[in-house]
Amino acid sequence: MDVSILRAERLAPDIAAVRFASLWDEHAARVQAYAARHVGVEGAQDVVAEAFLVAWRRLADVPDPALPWLLVVARNTIANARRSSSRRRALEAELTRVAHLVDRDDDPHVPVGERESLLAALAQLTGREREALLLVGWDGLGPVDAARVAGCSPATFRMRLSRARRRLTAAADGPAHAPDPAPSPASALNLGVQP
């Protein structure tokens, strides 16, 4: 079947299913072996699943021969997973460093009880919410630069930051309408107070 015809026309569901099954039968074992060399046997299954999911979604774009294309998709999947894992480890390390900073007694601006409250509140947030708050509050980035670091659009980042601030305030201070004469840990973070 001519690849240009496949690209020019949408594949009919039955033709797409047959082509996908053929790709799977011909190449799944080779993609599995490639992935196993790079991420081990357990992680290889996820890589194969992701590579063939991309192949299914972009079936009209899969060239002939398909194996090199599938291996590039597998390589990109592995690279993405490694970057994601690296970011997660970096964030965990950053939270550990934040915990050590919060445990210090030499910051006269934030009482010890509020430090503990802030740490507990940060622990309740999702990883993306913590990242948003820390990029702005601790790293001092503006929303546009922080969005670039977080890998999302500025509008998405602003929404994420707003949601994170609300959740942090609720977790650290209780009800948002409760009076608090002193600055709370959440409000200190919102203002971008750096360690």
GROMACS elastic network, one bead per residue, 0.5 to 0.9 nm:
[ bonds ]
;  ai    aj funct       b0    kb
    1     4     6  0.88540   500
    1     5     6  0.77264   500
    1     6     6  0.78137   500
    2     5     6  0.54242   500
    2     6     6  0.66620   500
    3     7     6  0.62962   500
    3     8     6  0.86083   500
    3    60     6  0.77043   500
    3    61     6  0.80254   500
    3    62     6  0.81614   500
    3    63     6  0.65707   500
    3    64     6  0.71795   500
    4     7     6  0.50699   500
    4     8     6  0.60413   500
    4     9     6  0.86119   500
    4    60     6  0.88068   500
    5     8     6  0.50241   500
    5     9     6  0.61231   500
    5    60     6  0.88730   500
    6     9     6  0.54695   500
    6    10     6  0.68121   500
    6    11     6  0.65760   500
    6    59     6  0.85596   500
    6    60     6  0.53150   500
    6    61     6  0.77701   500
    7    10     6  0.70734   500
    7    11     6  0.84501   500
    7    59     6  0.87792   500
    7    61     6  0.61729   500
    7    62     6  0.89367   500
    8    60     6  0.82962   500
    9    12     6  0.87793   500
    9    60     6  0.81430   500
   10    60     6  0.72085   500
   11    14     6  0.81248   500
   11    15     6  0.62028   500
   11    16     6  0.55508   500
   11    59     6  0.82147   500
   11    60     6  0.69842   500
   12    15     6  0.52723   500
   12    16     6  0.59481   500
   12    17     6  0.85398   500
   13    16     6  0.50302   500
   13    17     6  0.60869   500
   13    18     6  0.86264   500
   14    17     6  0.51271   500
   14    18     6  0.62374   500
   14    19     6  0.86130   500
   15    18     6  0.51474   500
   15    19     6  0.60892   500
   15    20     6  0.84911   500
   16    19     6  0.51262   500
   16    20     6  0.59703   500
   16    21     6  0.84468   500
   16    56     6  0.82683   500
   16    59     6  0.72884   500
   16    60     6  0.85270   500
   17    20     6  0.51222   500
   17    21     6  0.60238   500
   17    22     6  0.84787   500
   17    56     6  0.88496   500
   18    21     6  0.51365   500
   18    22     6  0.61310   500
   18    23     6  0.86633   500
   19    22     6  0.50135   500
   19    23     6  0.62082   500
   19    24     6  0.86229   500
   19    59     6  0.81999   500
   20    23     6  0.50117   500
   20    24     6  0.61429   500
   20    25     6  0.85734   500
   20    52     6  0.85099   500
   20    55     6  0.78331   500
   20    56     6  0.66311   500
   20    59     6  0.73936   500
   21    24     6  0.50271   500
   21    25     6  0.60594   500
   21    26     6  0.85110   500
   22    25     6  0.51184   500
   22    26     6  0.60320   500
   22    27     6  0.83750   500
   23    26     6  0.52529   500
   23    27     6  0.57943   500
   23    28     6  0.74323   500
   23    52     6  0.86788   500
   23    55     6  0.87712   500
   23    66     6  0.74685   500
   23    67     6  0.85569   500
   24    27     6  0.54308   500
   24    29     6  0.82858   500
   24    52     6  0.76310   500
   25    28     6  0.62243   500
   25    29     6  0.79967   500
   26    29     6  0.76660   500
   26    30     6  0.82447   500
   26    67     6  0.86431   500
   27    30     6  0.52779   500
   27    31     6  0.61489   500
   27    32     6  0.84896   500
   27    66     6  0.80564   500
   27    67     6  0.63051   500
   27    70     6  0.81498   500
   28    31     6  0.51536   500
   28    32     6  0.59713   500
   28    33     6  0.85909   500
   28    48     6  0.70342   500
   28    52     6  0.82223   500
   29    33     6  0.61668   500
   29    34     6  0.86526   500
   29    48     6  0.89348   500
   30    33     6  0.50596   500
   30    34     6  0.62063   500
   30    35     6  0.85910   500
   30    67     6  0.80663   500
   30    71     6  0.86234   500
   31    34     6  0.50591   500
   31    35     6  0.61061   500
   31    36     6  0.84947   500
   31    44     6  0.85443   500
   31    47     6  0.84265   500
   31    48     6  0.62810   500
   31    51     6  0.83278   500
   31    67     6  0.78243   500
   31    70     6  0.70616   500
   31    71     6  0.61872   500
   31    74     6  0.71942   500
   32    35     6  0.51474   500
   32    36     6  0.59968   500
   32    37     6  0.86605   500
   32    41     6  0.82353   500
   32    44     6  0.58756   500
   32    45     6  0.68283   500
   32    47     6  0.77649   500
   32    48     6  0.58688   500
   33    36     6  0.50604   500
   33    37     6  0.63274   500
   33    38     6  0.88961   500
   33    41     6  0.84286   500
   33    44     6  0.78245   500
   34    37     6  0.53630   500
   34    38     6  0.67570   500
   34    39     6  0.89376   500
   34    44     6  0.81375   500
   34    71     6  0.73978   500
   34    74     6  0.81018   500
   34    75     6  0.87108   500
   35    38     6  0.51963   500
   35    39     6  0.59353   500
   35    40     6  0.71068   500
   35    41     6  0.77726   500
   35    43     6  0.76548   500
   35    45     6  0.79639   500
   35    47     6  0.64163   500
   35    48     6  0.72299   500
   35    71     6  0.85291   500
   35    74     6  0.68605   500
   35    75     6  0.78175   500
   35    78     6  0.78479   500
   36    39     6  0.53324   500
   36    42     6  0.77321   500
   36    43     6  0.71321   500
   36    45     6  0.82605   500
   36    47     6  0.89155   500
   37    40     6  0.59878   500
   37    41     6  0.79386   500
   37    44     6  0.83466   500
   38    41     6  0.89947   500
   38    43     6  0.88342   500
   38    44     6  0.80062   500
   38    75     6  0.87429   500
   38    78     6  0.78386   500
   39    42     6  0.76983   500
   39    43     6  0.54669   500
   39    44     6  0.60545   500
   39    47     6  0.86558   500
   39    78     6  0.75642   500
   40    43     6  0.56060   500
   40    44     6  0.60228   500
   41    44     6  0.51385   500
   41    45     6  0.71140   500
   42    45     6  0.61828   500
   42    46     6  0.78522   500
   43    46     6  0.55707   500
   43    47     6  0.66250   500
   43    48     6  0.89671   500
   44    47     6  0.50219   500
   44    48     6  0.61413   500
   44    49     6  0.85329   500
   45    48     6  0.51593   500
   45    49     6  0.61293   500
   45    50     6  0.86098   500
   46    49     6  0.50670   500
   46    50     6  0.61355   500
   46    51     6  0.85358   500
   47    50     6  0.51446   500
   47    51     6  0.60219   500
   47    52     6  0.85807   500
   47    73     6  0.89604   500
   47    74     6  0.59945   500
   47    75     6  0.86114   500
   47    77     6  0.63291   500
   47    78     6  0.67507   500
   48    51     6  0.50746   500
   48    52     6  0.61371   500
   48    53     6  0.84053   500
   48    74     6  0.68740   500
   49    52     6  0.53830   500
   49    53     6  0.60555   500
   49    54     6  0.87010   500
   50    54     6  0.62461   500
   50    55     6  0.85631   500
   50    73     6  0.83946   500
   50    74     6  0.75848   500
   50    77     6  0.70826   500
   51    54     6  0.52385   500
   51    55     6  0.62497   500
   51    56     6  0.87359   500
   51    70     6  0.63999   500
   51    71     6  0.80434   500
   51    72     6  0.88327   500
   51    73     6  0.55517   500
   51    74     6  0.53242   500
   51    75     6  0.89577   500
   51    76     6  0.89320   500
   51    77     6  0.71346   500
   52    56     6  0.60065   500
   52    57     6  0.84782   500
   52    70     6  0.76401   500
   52    73     6  0.86472   500
   52    74     6  0.88097   500
   53    56     6  0.50587   500
   53    57     6  0.62298   500
   53    58     6  0.85569   500
   54    57     6  0.50904   500
   54    58     6  0.60160   500
   54    59     6  0.80029   500
   54    70     6  0.88418   500
   54    73     6  0.75937   500
   55    58     6  0.51265   500
   55    59     6  0.52281   500
   55    60     6  0.86624   500
   55    61     6  0.81840   500
   55    62     6  0.66708   500
   55    70     6  0.73837   500
   55    73     6  0.84274   500
   56    60     6  0.86335   500
   56    62     6  0.89741   500
   57    60     6  0.83985   500
   58    61     6  0.53311   500
   58    62     6  0.65987   500
   59    62     6  0.53144   500
   59    63     6  0.88230   500
   60    63     6  0.81483   500
   62    65     6  0.83465   500
   62    66     6  0.61050   500
   62    69     6  0.69959   500
   62    70     6  0.82416   500
   63    66     6  0.52940   500
   63    67     6  0.87808   500
   63    68     6  0.89333   500
   63    69     6  0.71020   500
   64    67     6  0.81137   500
   64    69     6  0.87396   500
   65    68     6  0.70327   500
   65    69     6  0.78398   500
   66    69     6  0.53352   500
   66    70     6  0.61299   500
   66    71     6  0.86866   500
   67    70     6  0.50379   500
   67    71     6  0.61088   500
   67    72     6  0.86288   500
   68    71     6  0.50857   500
   68    72     6  0.62477   500
   68    73     6  0.86931   500
   69    72     6  0.51523   500
   69    73     6  0.63368   500
   69    74     6  0.86714   500
   70    73     6  0.50411   500
   70    74     6  0.61557   500
   70    75     6  0.85921   500
   71    75     6  0.60178   500
   71    76     6  0.85188   500
   72    76     6  0.61267   500
   72    77     6  0.84898   500
   73    76     6  0.51066   500
   73    77     6  0.60960   500
   73    78     6  0.86294   500
   74    78     6  0.61946   500
   74    79     6  0.86095   500
   75    78     6  0.51387   500
   75    79     6  0.61864   500
   75    80     6  0.86215   500
   76    80     6  0.60482   500
   76    81     6  0.85252   500
   77    80     6  0.51278   500
   77    81     6  0.61843   500
   77    82     6  0.86302   500
   78    81     6  0.51203   500
   78    82     6  0.61878   500
   78    83     6  0.86656   500
   79    82     6  0.50982   500
   79    83     6  0.61856   500
   79    84     6  0.85597   500
   80    83     6  0.51299   500
   80    84     6  0.60931   500
   80    85     6  0.85174   500
   81    84     6  0.50562   500
   81    85     6  0.60363   500
   81    86     6  0.84455   500
   82    85     6  0.50292   500
   82    86     6  0.59766   500
   82    87     6  0.85366   500
   83    87     6  0.61188   500
   83    88     6  0.85369   500
   84    87     6  0.51200   500
   84    88     6  0.61566   500
   84    89     6  0.86472   500
   85    88     6  0.50148   500
   85    89     6  0.61582   500
   85    90     6  0.85131   500
   86    89     6  0.51317   500
   86    90     6  0.60849   500
   86    91     6  0.85623   500
   87    91     6  0.60744   500
   87    92     6  0.85459   500
   88    91     6  0.51019   500
   88    92     6  0.61606   500
   88    93     6  0.85538   500
   88   127     6  0.79578   500
   89    92     6  0.50347   500
   89    93     6  0.60685   500
   89    94     6  0.84581   500
   90    93     6  0.50137   500
   90    94     6  0.60197   500
   90    95     6  0.85723   500
   91    95     6  0.60939   500
   91    96     6  0.85038   500
   91   127     6  0.78170   500
   91   130     6  0.85308   500
   91   131     6  0.72281   500
   92    95     6  0.50681   500
   92    96     6  0.62068   500
   92    97     6  0.86364   500
   92   127     6  0.89407   500
   93    97     6  0.62166   500
   93    98     6  0.85457   500
   94    98     6  0.60413   500
   94    99     6  0.85008   500
   95    99     6  0.60428   500
   95   100     6  0.86006   500
   95   119     6  0.88027   500
   95   122     6  0.86881   500
   95   123     6  0.87745   500
   95   130     6  0.87668   500
   96   100     6  0.63695   500
   96   101     6  0.87129   500
   97   100     6  0.50669   500
   97   101     6  0.62420   500
   97   102     6  0.85674   500
   98   102     6  0.60063   500
   98   103     6  0.84638   500
   98   119     6  0.82168   500
   98   195     6  0.86931   500
   99   102     6  0.50278   500
   99   103     6  0.60702   500
   99   104     6  0.87880   500
   99   115     6  0.87560   500
   99   116     6  0.87735   500
   99   119     6  0.67177   500
  100   103     6  0.50558   500
  100   104     6  0.65319   500
  101   104     6  0.53743   500
  101   105     6  0.87576   500
  101   107     6  0.89776   500
  101   195     6  0.73583   500
  102   105     6  0.79210   500
  102   107     6  0.85384   500
  102   110     6  0.88081   500
  102   112     6  0.78497   500
  102   115     6  0.54354   500
  102   116     6  0.73173   500
  102   118     6  0.84846   500
  102   119     6  0.75408   500
  102   195     6  0.87988   500
  103   112     6  0.74795   500
  103   115     6  0.71857   500
  103   116     6  0.77829   500
  104   107     6  0.70228   500
  104   112     6  0.83770   500
  105   108     6  0.77678   500
  105   111     6  0.83267   500
  105   112     6  0.70336   500
  107   110     6  0.61986   500
  107   111     6  0.78411   500
  107   112     6  0.89258   500
  107   195     6  0.85604   500
  108   111     6  0.68800   500
  110   113     6  0.82728   500
  110   114     6  0.63315   500
  110   115     6  0.65302   500
  110   183     6  0.86572   500
  110   184     6  0.84122   500
  110   185     6  0.72952   500
  110   188     6  0.87124   500
  111   114     6  0.53953   500
  111   115     6  0.64445   500
  111   116     6  0.89670   500
  112   115     6  0.50317   500
  112   116     6  0.63752   500
  112   117     6  0.86194   500
  113   116     6  0.52445   500
  113   117     6  0.61998   500
  113   118     6  0.86499   500
  114   118     6  0.59946   500
  114   119     6  0.85359   500
  114   172     6  0.81728   500
  114   184     6  0.71414   500
  114   185     6  0.59345   500
  115   118     6  0.50671   500
  115   119     6  0.62171   500
  115   120     6  0.86109   500
  115   185     6  0.68800   500
  116   119     6  0.51462   500
  116   120     6  0.61716   500
  116   121     6  0.85211   500
  117   120     6  0.51628   500
  117   121     6  0.60770   500
  117   122     6  0.85787   500
  117   171     6  0.82643   500
  117   172     6  0.55585   500
  117   173     6  0.82385   500
  117   185     6  0.75336   500
  118   122     6  0.60292   500
  118   123     6  0.85396   500
  118   168     6  0.79392   500
  118   171     6  0.83503   500
  118   172     6  0.58498   500
  118   184     6  0.86673   500
  118   185     6  0.55912   500
  118   186     6  0.67917   500
  119   122     6  0.50555   500
  119   123     6  0.61812   500
  119   124     6  0.88234   500
  119   172     6  0.86831   500
  120   123     6  0.51416   500
  120   124     6  0.66225   500
  120   171     6  0.79643   500
  120   172     6  0.75403   500
  121   124     6  0.52634   500
  121   125     6  0.69156   500
  121   167     6  0.82138   500
  121   168     6  0.56835   500
  121   169     6  0.80325   500
  121   170     6  0.83479   500
  121   171     6  0.50301   500
  121   172     6  0.52440   500
  121   173     6  0.89886   500
  121   186     6  0.85988   500
  122   125     6  0.54180   500
  122   126     6  0.84472   500
  122   129     6  0.86973   500
  122   130     6  0.64062   500
  122   168     6  0.66300   500
  122   171     6  0.82819   500
  122   172     6  0.84897   500
  123   126     6  0.78932   500
  123   127     6  0.89045   500
  123   130     6  0.82056   500
  124   167     6  0.85452   500
  124   168     6  0.80962   500
  124   171     6  0.75303   500
  125   128     6  0.80127   500
  125   129     6  0.58536   500
  125   130     6  0.60113   500
  125   164     6  0.71631   500
  125   167     6  0.72138   500
  125   168     6  0.72004   500
  125   171     6  0.88860   500
  126   129     6  0.51813   500
  126   130     6  0.62334   500
  126   131     6  0.85383   500
  126   164     6  0.84506   500
  127   130     6  0.51736   500
  127   131     6  0.60601   500
  127   132     6  0.86234   500
  128   132     6  0.61476   500
  128   133     6  0.87120   500
  128   150     6  0.81638   500
  128   160     6  0.76369   500
  128   161     6  0.89863   500
  128   164     6  0.85371   500
  129   132     6  0.51060   500
  129   133     6  0.63192   500
  129   134     6  0.85792   500
  129   160     6  0.63185   500
  129   161     6  0.65974   500
  129   163     6  0.75439   500
  129   165     6  0.82487   500
  129   167     6  0.88179   500
  129   168     6  0.89946   500
  130   133     6  0.52259   500
  130   134     6  0.60035   500
  130   135     6  0.84179   500
  130   161     6  0.88539   500
  130   164     6  0.71655   500
  131   134     6  0.51478   500
  131   135     6  0.58965   500
  131   136     6  0.85542   500
  131   150     6  0.76308   500
  131   161     6  0.89167   500
  132   135     6  0.53066   500
  132   136     6  0.63999   500
  132   137     6  0.83780   500
  132   143     6  0.87957   500
  132   146     6  0.72730   500
  132   147     6  0.82883   500
  132   150     6  0.75533   500
  132   157     6  0.71996   500
  132   158     6  0.86568   500
  132   160     6  0.68125   500
  132   161     6  0.53988   500
  132   164     6  0.73141   500
  133   136     6  0.53749   500
  133   137     6  0.55619   500
  133   138     6  0.75298   500
  133   160     6  0.89956   500
  133   161     6  0.62829   500
  133   164     6  0.68106   500
  133   165     6  0.72286   500
  133   189     6  0.72698   500
  133   190     6  0.75178   500
  133   192     6  0.88672   500
  134   137     6  0.50378   500
  134   139     6  0.62661   500
  134   140     6  0.82378   500
  134   189     6  0.80956   500
  134   192     6  0.88661   500
  135   138     6  0.58864   500
  135   140     6  0.64013   500
  135   141     6  0.58390   500
  135   142     6  0.82711   500
  135   143     6  0.86588   500
  135   145     6  0.89840   500
  135   146     6  0.58971   500
  135   149     6  0.82786   500
  135   150     6  0.85732   500
  136   139     6  0.57389   500
  136   142     6  0.61611   500
  136   143     6  0.70584   500
  136   146     6  0.67637   500
  136   161     6  0.85374   500
  136   189     6  0.82652   500
  136   190     6  0.78549   500
  136   191     6  0.87380   500
  136   192     6  0.62415   500
  137   140     6  0.55778   500
  137   141     6  0.76686   500
  137   188     6  0.81947   500
  137   189     6  0.50072   500
  137   190     6  0.60413   500
  137   191     6  0.67122   500
  137   193     6  0.60480   500
  137   194     6  0.64538   500
  138   141     6  0.82211   500
  138   189     6  0.74545   500
  138   192     6  0.63508   500
  138   193     6  0.67921   500
  138   195     6  0.68490   500
  139   146     6  0.89686   500
  139   192     6  0.82119   500
  139   194     6  0.72559   500
  140   146     6  0.88633   500
  140   192     6  0.61529   500
  140   193     6  0.82310   500
  140   194     6  0.72790   500
  141   144     6  0.79721   500
  141   145     6  0.59316   500
  141   146     6  0.55335   500
  141   192     6  0.88200   500
  142   145     6  0.55213   500
  142   146     6  0.59390   500
  142   147     6  0.84496   500
  143   147     6  0.58659   500
  143   148     6  0.85704   500
  143   154     6  0.62843   500
  143   155     6  0.87142   500
  143   157     6  0.67610   500
  143   158     6  0.64493   500
  143   161     6  0.84842   500
  144   147     6  0.51496   500
  144   148     6  0.64527   500
  144   149     6  0.88867   500
  144   153     6  0.79419   500
  144   154     6  0.51991   500
  144   155     6  0.86650   500
  144   157     6  0.80205   500
  144   158     6  0.86584   500
  145   148     6  0.50836   500
  145   149     6  0.64051   500
  145   150     6  0.86793   500
  145   154     6  0.81944   500
  146   149     6  0.50048   500
  146   150     6  0.60566   500
  146   151     6  0.84708   500
  146   152     6  0.88725   500
  146   154     6  0.79992   500
  146   157     6  0.75027   500
  147   151     6  0.59561   500
  147   152     6  0.52848   500
  147   153     6  0.57725   500
  147   154     6  0.51248   500
  147   155     6  0.83279   500
  147   156     6  0.77496   500
  147   157     6  0.52700   500
  147   158     6  0.80584   500
  148   151     6  0.51171   500
  148   152     6  0.62463   500
  148   153     6  0.71797   500
  148   154     6  0.76296   500
  148   157     6  0.89129   500
  149   152     6  0.79160   500
  150   153     6  0.86539   500
  150   157     6  0.76836   500
  151   157     6  0.88767   500
  152   155     6  0.82491   500
  152   156     6  0.62506   500
  152   157     6  0.63602   500
  153   156     6  0.51861   500
  153   157     6  0.61551   500
  153   158     6  0.86354   500
  154   158     6  0.60584   500
  154   159     6  0.86014   500
  155   158     6  0.51609   500
  155   159     6  0.63148   500
  155   160     6  0.86311   500
  156   159     6  0.51658   500
  156   160     6  0.61332   500
  156   161     6  0.85569   500
  157   161     6  0.59542   500
  157   162     6  0.84407   500
  158   161     6  0.50210   500
  158   162     6  0.60238   500
  158   163     6  0.85193   500
  159   162     6  0.51228   500
  159   163     6  0.61413   500
  159   164     6  0.84933   500
  160   163     6  0.51847   500
  160   164     6  0.60406   500
  160   165     6  0.85830   500
  161   165     6  0.60557   500
  161   166     6  0.85969   500
  162   165     6  0.51612   500
  162   166     6  0.62851   500
  162   167     6  0.86684   500
  163   166     6  0.51938   500
  163   167     6  0.61902   500
  163   168     6  0.85229   500
  164   167     6  0.51114   500
  164   168     6  0.59160   500
  164   169     6  0.84157   500
  165   168     6  0.50559   500
  165   169     6  0.59841   500
  165   170     6  0.84460   500
  165   186     6  0.71828   500
  165   187     6  0.84293   500
  165   189     6  0.86331   500
  165   190     6  0.69868   500
  166   169     6  0.52041   500
  166   170     6  0.61103   500
  166   171     6  0.85506   500
  166   176     6  0.84649   500
  166   186     6  0.89175   500
  167   170     6  0.50632   500
  167   171     6  0.60065   500
  167   172     6  0.84543   500
  168   171     6  0.50725   500
  168   172     6  0.58823   500
  168   173     6  0.81631   500
  168   185     6  0.89408   500
  168   186     6  0.60199   500
  169   172     6  0.52041   500
  169   173     6  0.55666   500
  169   174     6  0.71746   500
  169   175     6  0.82472   500
  169   176     6  0.69492   500
  169   184     6  0.82259   500
  169   185     6  0.81940   500
  169   186     6  0.52335   500
  169   187     6  0.73976   500
  170   173     6  0.55193   500
  170   175     6  0.58765   500
  170   176     6  0.61570   500
  170   186     6  0.88061   500
  171   174     6  0.58255   500
  171   175     6  0.85401   500
  171   186     6  0.88968   500
  172   184     6  0.78335   500
  172   185     6  0.71617   500
  172   186     6  0.65820   500
  173   176     6  0.70437   500
  173   178     6  0.79179   500
  173   180     6  0.85340   500
  173   184     6  0.71790   500
  173   185     6  0.83912   500
  173   186     6  0.78077   500
  174   177     6  0.85894   500
  174   178     6  0.74117   500
  175   178     6  0.56017   500
  176   179     6  0.82908   500
  177   180     6  0.89983   500
  180   183     6  0.71825   500
  180   184     6  0.74783   500
  181   184     6  0.87323   500
  183   186     6  0.81344   500
  183   187     6  0.61339   500
  183   188     6  0.64364   500
  184   187     6  0.51726   500
  184   188     6  0.61528   500
  184   189     6  0.86315   500
  185   188     6  0.50497   500
  185   189     6  0.62446   500
  185   190     6  0.86352   500
  186   189     6  0.51605   500
  186   190     6  0.62070   500
  186   191     6  0.87880   500
  187   191     6  0.62473   500
  187   192     6  0.87696   500
  188   191     6  0.52866   500
  188   192     6  0.66788   500
  188   193     6  0.57394   500
  188   194     6  0.89073   500
  189   192     6  0.52278   500
  189   193     6  0.57255   500
  189   194     6  0.79175   500
  190   193     6  0.76341   500
